[in-house]
Amino acid sequence: MKRLTFLEFFGYLAFVLGIAIELYALLSNPGSKLSGDNMFGGAVVLALAVAFIHSKHLPFNLTLIGLSTLGFAYFTFIHTQNWLWTIVLGLAVATFLIYFFGIRKDVRRNQSDWFHFN
């Protein structure tokens, strides 16, 4: 069994906390500016989780990025009430998280292992 490093533990802790904050934001006063602000906080914490969790499972990484992106998009829509800016910001955040946190590199590195079963 592989032991977690401190940074990976911090990433999983940020994952749990980010999910809890986003759920709280959705359930308490949905559609309000306070809910949008809470969702922004949860999205930032989930972005930290993406940065610190170095999982080799692509679906898990993409799920984290998707949840963080949806949090930023929710915040944008609540504050602007404009779908265009929501979509633009969502795409920008997803691109940022995928590119700068090494998902591209992980995909290329693990691509040769996808079709082999051990």
mmCIF file of the C-alpha atoms, coordinates in Angstrom:
data_MODEL
# 
_entry.id   MODEL 
# 
loop_
_atom_site.group_PDB 
_atom_site.id 
_atom_site.type_symbol 
_atom_site.label_atom_id 
_atom_site.label_alt_id 
_atom_site.label_comp_id 
_atom_site.label_asym_id 
_atom_site.label_entity_id 
_atom_site.label_seq_id 
_atom_site.pdbx_PDB_ins_code 
_atom_site.Cartn_x 
_atom_site.Cartn_y 
_atom_site.Cartn_z 
_atom_site.occupancy 
_atom_site.B_iso_or_equiv 
_atom_site.pdbx_formal_charge 
_atom_site.auth_seq_id 
_atom_site.auth_comp_id 
_atom_site.auth_asym_id 
_atom_site.auth_atom_id 
_atom_site.pdbx_PDB_model_num 
ATOM 1   C CA . MET A 1 1   ? 0.000   0.000  0.000   1.00 0.00 ? 1   MET A CA 1 
ATOM 2   C CA . LYS A 1 2   ? 1.352   3.384  -1.021  1.00 0.00 ? 2   LYS A CA 1 
ATOM 3   C CA . ARG A 1 3   ? 1.654   5.981  1.711   1.00 0.00 ? 3   ARG A CA 1 
ATOM 4   C CA . LEU A 1 4   ? 0.335   9.460  1.102   1.00 0.00 ? 4   LEU A CA 1 
ATOM 5   C CA . THR A 1 5   ? 2.755   12.345 1.167   1.00 0.00 ? 5   THR A CA 1 
ATOM 6   C CA . PHE A 1 6   ? 1.831   15.450 3.127   1.00 0.00 ? 6   PHE A CA 1 
ATOM 7   C CA . LEU A 1 7   ? 1.010   17.322 -0.091  1.00 0.00 ? 7   LEU A CA 1 
ATOM 8   C CA . GLU A 1 8   ? -1.285  14.545 -1.327  1.00 0.00 ? 8   GLU A CA 1 
ATOM 9   C CA . PHE A 1 9   ? -3.000  14.444 2.076   1.00 0.00 ? 9   PHE A CA 1 
ATOM 10  C CA . PHE A 1 10  ? -3.458  18.218 1.871   1.00 0.00 ? 10  PHE A CA 1 
ATOM 11  C CA . GLY A 1 11  ? -4.923  17.788 -1.627  1.00 0.00 ? 11  GLY A CA 1 
ATOM 12  C CA . TYR A 1 12  ? -7.466  15.197 -0.481  1.00 0.00 ? 12  TYR A CA 1 
ATOM 13  C CA . LEU A 1 13  ? -8.353  17.358 2.515   1.00 0.00 ? 13  LEU A CA 1 
ATOM 14  C CA . ALA A 1 14  ? -8.879  20.310 0.144   1.00 0.00 ? 14  ALA A CA 1 
ATOM 15  C CA . PHE A 1 15  ? -11.048 18.051 -2.048  1.00 0.00 ? 15  PHE A CA 1 
ATOM 16  C CA . VAL A 1 16  ? -13.356 17.138 0.843   1.00 0.00 ? 16  VAL A CA 1 
ATOM 17  C CA . LEU A 1 17  ? -13.508 20.727 2.093   1.00 0.00 ? 17  LEU A CA 1 
ATOM 18  C CA . GLY A 1 18  ? -14.151 22.128 -1.394  1.00 0.00 ? 18  GLY A CA 1 
ATOM 19  C CA . ILE A 1 19  ? -17.003 19.687 -2.013  1.00 0.00 ? 19  ILE A CA 1 
ATOM 20  C CA . ALA A 1 20  ? -18.496 20.559 1.391   1.00 0.00 ? 20  ALA A CA 1 
ATOM 21  C CA . ILE A 1 21  ? -18.293 24.302 0.686   1.00 0.00 ? 21  ILE A CA 1 
ATOM 22  C CA . GLU A 1 22  ? -19.851 23.931 -2.766  1.00 0.00 ? 22  GLU A CA 1 
ATOM 23  C CA . LEU A 1 23  ? -22.687 21.765 -1.423  1.00 0.00 ? 23  LEU A CA 1 
ATOM 24  C CA . TYR A 1 24  ? -23.331 24.292 1.335   1.00 0.00 ? 24  TYR A CA 1 
ATOM 25  C CA . ALA A 1 25  ? -23.389 27.080 -1.259  1.00 0.00 ? 25  ALA A CA 1 
ATOM 26  C CA . LEU A 1 26  ? -25.920 25.201 -3.375  1.00 0.00 ? 26  LEU A CA 1 
ATOM 27  C CA . LEU A 1 27  ? -28.196 24.330 -0.475  1.00 0.00 ? 27  LEU A CA 1 
ATOM 28  C CA . SER A 1 28  ? -28.170 27.627 1.439   1.00 0.00 ? 28  SER A CA 1 
ATOM 29  C CA . ASN A 1 29  ? -29.879 30.479 -0.385  1.00 0.00 ? 29  ASN A CA 1 
ATOM 30  C CA . PRO A 1 30  ? -29.397 29.204 -3.946  1.00 0.00 ? 30  PRO A CA 1 
ATOM 31  C CA . GLY A 1 31  ? -29.182 31.995 -6.502  1.00 0.00 ? 31  GLY A CA 1 
ATOM 32  C CA . SER A 1 32  ? -28.128 34.668 -4.019  1.00 0.00 ? 32  SER A CA 1 
ATOM 33  C CA . LYS A 1 33  ? -24.891 36.632 -4.137  1.00 0.00 ? 33  LYS A CA 1 
ATOM 34  C CA . LEU A 1 34  ? -23.842 35.034 -0.845  1.00 0.00 ? 34  LEU A CA 1 
ATOM 35  C CA . SER A 1 35  ? -24.293 31.621 -2.422  1.00 0.00 ? 35  SER A CA 1 
ATOM 36  C CA . GLY A 1 36  ? -22.176 32.743 -5.380  1.00 0.00 ? 36  GLY A CA 1 
ATOM 37  C CA . ASP A 1 37  ? -19.438 33.989 -3.072  1.00 0.00 ? 37  ASP A CA 1 
ATOM 38  C CA . ASN A 1 38  ? -19.439 30.704 -1.151  1.00 0.00 ? 38  ASN A CA 1 
ATOM 39  C CA . MET A 1 39  ? -19.285 28.794 -4.432  1.00 0.00 ? 39  MET A CA 1 
ATOM 40  C CA . PHE A 1 40  ? -16.251 30.850 -5.456  1.00 0.00 ? 40  PHE A CA 1 
ATOM 41  C CA . GLY A 1 41  ? -14.521 29.852 -2.222  1.00 0.00 ? 41  GLY A CA 1 
ATOM 42  C CA . GLY A 1 42  ? -15.308 26.187 -2.840  1.00 0.00 ? 42  GLY A CA 1 
ATOM 43  C CA . ALA A 1 43  ? -14.048 26.447 -6.414  1.00 0.00 ? 43  ALA A CA 1 
ATOM 44  C CA . VAL A 1 44  ? -10.745 27.945 -5.249  1.00 0.00 ? 44  VAL A CA 1 
ATOM 45  C CA . VAL A 1 45  ? -10.306 25.166 -2.683  1.00 0.00 ? 45  VAL A CA 1 
ATOM 46  C CA . LEU A 1 46  ? -11.043 22.546 -5.365  1.00 0.00 ? 46  LEU A CA 1 
ATOM 47  C CA . ALA A 1 47  ? -8.479  24.207 -7.641  1.00 0.00 ? 47  ALA A CA 1 
ATOM 48  C CA . LEU A 1 48  ? -5.964  23.753 -4.822  1.00 0.00 ? 48  LEU A CA 1 
ATOM 49  C CA . ALA A 1 49  ? -6.974  20.103 -4.638  1.00 0.00 ? 49  ALA A CA 1 
ATOM 50  C CA . VAL A 1 50  ? -6.250  19.749 -8.363  1.00 0.00 ? 50  VAL A CA 1 
ATOM 51  C CA . ALA A 1 51  ? -2.817  21.245 -7.793  1.00 0.00 ? 51  ALA A CA 1 
ATOM 52  C CA . PHE A 1 52  ? -1.861  18.947 -4.916  1.00 0.00 ? 52  PHE A CA 1 
ATOM 53  C CA . ILE A 1 53  ? -3.470  15.616 -5.819  1.00 0.00 ? 53  ILE A CA 1 
ATOM 54  C CA . HIS A 1 54  ? -1.272  13.783 -8.277  1.00 0.00 ? 54  HIS A CA 1 
ATOM 55  C CA . SER A 1 55  ? -3.658  11.007 -9.213  1.00 0.00 ? 55  SER A CA 1 
ATOM 56  C CA . LYS A 1 56  ? -2.929  8.849  -12.238 1.00 0.00 ? 56  LYS A CA 1 
ATOM 57  C CA . HIS A 1 57  ? -6.656  8.402  -12.821 1.00 0.00 ? 57  HIS A CA 1 
ATOM 58  C CA . LEU A 1 58  ? -7.679  10.786 -15.582 1.00 0.00 ? 58  LEU A CA 1 
ATOM 59  C CA . PRO A 1 59  ? -11.448 10.635 -14.854 1.00 0.00 ? 59  PRO A CA 1 
ATOM 60  C CA . PHE A 1 60  ? -10.816 11.665 -11.227 1.00 0.00 ? 60  PHE A CA 1 
ATOM 61  C CA . ASN A 1 61  ? -8.658  14.610 -12.309 1.00 0.00 ? 61  ASN A CA 1 
ATOM 62  C CA . LEU A 1 62  ? -11.190 15.715 -14.905 1.00 0.00 ? 62  LEU A CA 1 
ATOM 63  C CA . THR A 1 63  ? -13.999 15.450 -12.353 1.00 0.00 ? 63  THR A CA 1 
ATOM 64  C CA . LEU A 1 64  ? -12.081 17.726 -9.976  1.00 0.00 ? 64  LEU A CA 1 
ATOM 65  C CA . ILE A 1 65  ? -11.451 20.213 -12.769 1.00 0.00 ? 65  ILE A CA 1 
ATOM 66  C CA . GLY A 1 66  ? -15.098 20.064 -13.818 1.00 0.00 ? 66  GLY A CA 1 
ATOM 67  C CA . LEU A 1 67  ? -16.377 20.721 -10.304 1.00 0.00 ? 67  LEU A CA 1 
ATOM 68  C CA . SER A 1 68  ? -13.996 23.634 -9.835  1.00 0.00 ? 68  SER A CA 1 
ATOM 69  C CA . THR A 1 69  ? -14.938 25.063 -13.228 1.00 0.00 ? 69  THR A CA 1 
ATOM 70  C CA . LEU A 1 70  ? -18.647 24.782 -12.443 1.00 0.00 ? 70  LEU A CA 1 
ATOM 71  C CA . GLY A 1 71  ? -18.061 26.642 -9.188  1.00 0.00 ? 71  GLY A CA 1 
ATOM 72  C CA . PHE A 1 72  ? -16.332 29.522 -10.958 1.00 0.00 ? 72  PHE A CA 1 
ATOM 73  C CA . ALA A 1 73  ? -19.050 29.555 -13.639 1.00 0.00 ? 73  ALA A CA 1 
ATOM 74  C CA . TYR A 1 74  ? -21.818 29.633 -11.000 1.00 0.00 ? 74  TYR A CA 1 
ATOM 75  C CA . PHE A 1 75  ? -20.104 32.573 -9.289  1.00 0.00 ? 75  PHE A CA 1 
ATOM 76  C CA . THR A 1 76  ? -19.813 34.423 -12.596 1.00 0.00 ? 76  THR A CA 1 
ATOM 77  C CA . PHE A 1 77  ? -23.429 33.824 -13.563 1.00 0.00 ? 77  PHE A CA 1 
ATOM 78  C CA . ILE A 1 78  ? -24.783 34.890 -10.175 1.00 0.00 ? 78  ILE A CA 1 
ATOM 79  C CA . HIS A 1 79  ? -22.848 38.164 -10.288 1.00 0.00 ? 79  HIS A CA 1 
ATOM 80  C CA . THR A 1 80  ? -23.261 39.044 -13.979 1.00 0.00 ? 80  THR A CA 1 
ATOM 81  C CA . GLN A 1 81  ? -26.507 37.258 -15.004 1.00 0.00 ? 81  GLN A CA 1 
ATOM 82  C CA . ASN A 1 82  ? -24.851 36.862 -18.423 1.00 0.00 ? 82  ASN A CA 1 
ATOM 83  C CA . TRP A 1 83  ? -24.467 33.442 -20.061 1.00 0.00 ? 83  TRP A CA 1 
ATOM 84  C CA . LEU A 1 84  ? -21.731 34.619 -22.462 1.00 0.00 ? 84  LEU A CA 1 
ATOM 85  C CA . TRP A 1 85  ? -19.368 35.661 -19.665 1.00 0.00 ? 85  TRP A CA 1 
ATOM 86  C CA . THR A 1 86  ? -20.215 32.507 -17.737 1.00 0.00 ? 86  THR A CA 1 
ATOM 87  C CA . ILE A 1 87  ? -19.220 30.283 -20.665 1.00 0.00 ? 87  ILE A CA 1 
ATOM 88  C CA . VAL A 1 88  ? -16.098 32.324 -21.460 1.00 0.00 ? 88  VAL A CA 1 
ATOM 89  C CA . LEU A 1 89  ? -14.894 32.227 -17.862 1.00 0.00 ? 89  LEU A CA 1 
ATOM 90  C CA . GLY A 1 90  ? -15.729 28.524 -17.524 1.00 0.00 ? 90  GLY A CA 1 
ATOM 91  C CA . LEU A 1 91  ? -13.680 27.653 -20.603 1.00 0.00 ? 91  LEU A CA 1 
ATOM 92  C CA . ALA A 1 92  ? -10.813 29.852 -19.443 1.00 0.00 ? 92  ALA A CA 1 
ATOM 93  C CA . VAL A 1 93  ? -10.726 28.263 -15.989 1.00 0.00 ? 93  VAL A CA 1 
ATOM 94  C CA . ALA A 1 94  ? -10.901 24.725 -17.385 1.00 0.00 ? 94  ALA A CA 1 
ATOM 95  C CA . THR A 1 95  ? -8.091  25.498 -19.843 1.00 0.00 ? 95  THR A CA 1 
ATOM 96  C CA . PHE A 1 96  ? -5.983  27.025 -17.081 1.00 0.00 ? 96  PHE A CA 1 
ATOM 97  C CA . LEU A 1 97  ? -6.433  24.052 -14.769 1.00 0.00 ? 97  LEU A CA 1 
ATOM 98  C CA . ILE A 1 98  ? -5.766  21.479 -17.480 1.00 0.00 ? 98  ILE A CA 1 
ATOM 99  C CA . TYR A 1 99  ? -2.705  23.211 -18.893 1.00 0.00 ? 99  TYR A CA 1 
ATOM 100 C CA . PHE A 1 100 ? -0.979  24.586 -15.824 1.00 0.00 ? 100 PHE A CA 1 
ATOM 101 C CA . PHE A 1 101 ? -1.567  21.669 -13.479 1.00 0.00 ? 101 PHE A CA 1 
ATOM 102 C CA . GLY A 1 102 ? -0.051  19.099 -15.814 1.00 0.00 ? 102 GLY A CA 1 
ATOM 103 C CA . ILE A 1 103 ? -3.042  17.117 -17.031 1.00 0.00 ? 103 ILE A CA 1 
ATOM 104 C CA . ARG A 1 104 ? -1.641  17.254 -20.583 1.00 0.00 ? 104 ARG A CA 1 
ATOM 105 C CA . LYS A 1 105 ? 1.682   15.872 -19.386 1.00 0.00 ? 105 LYS A CA 1 
ATOM 106 C CA . ASP A 1 106 ? -0.033  13.120 -17.365 1.00 0.00 ? 106 ASP A CA 1 
ATOM 107 C CA . VAL A 1 107 ? -2.124  12.076 -20.365 1.00 0.00 ? 107 VAL A CA 1 
ATOM 108 C CA . ARG A 1 108 ? 0.922   11.833 -22.600 1.00 0.00 ? 108 ARG A CA 1 
ATOM 109 C CA . ARG A 1 109 ? 2.941   9.961  -19.975 1.00 0.00 ? 109 ARG A CA 1 
ATOM 110 C CA . ASN A 1 110 ? 0.176   7.454  -19.193 1.00 0.00 ? 110 ASN A CA 1 
ATOM 111 C CA . GLN A 1 111 ? -1.152  7.043  -22.739 1.00 0.00 ? 111 GLN A CA 1 
ATOM 112 C CA . SER A 1 112 ? 1.016   4.020  -23.479 1.00 0.00 ? 112 SER A CA 1 
ATOM 113 C CA . ASP A 1 113 ? -0.306  2.273  -20.344 1.00 0.00 ? 113 ASP A CA 1 
ATOM 114 C CA . TRP A 1 114 ? -4.019  2.705  -21.097 1.00 0.00 ? 114 TRP A CA 1 
ATOM 115 C CA . PHE A 1 115 ? -4.368  -0.342 -23.319 1.00 0.00 ? 115 PHE A CA 1 
ATOM 116 C CA . HIS A 1 116 ? -2.329  -2.700 -21.180 1.00 0.00 ? 116 HIS A CA 1 
ATOM 117 C CA . PHE A 1 117 ? -3.866  -4.673 -18.379 1.00 0.00 ? 117 PHE A CA 1 
ATOM 118 C CA . ASN A 1 118 ? -1.620  -5.790 -15.544 1.00 0.00 ? 118 ASN A CA 1 
# 
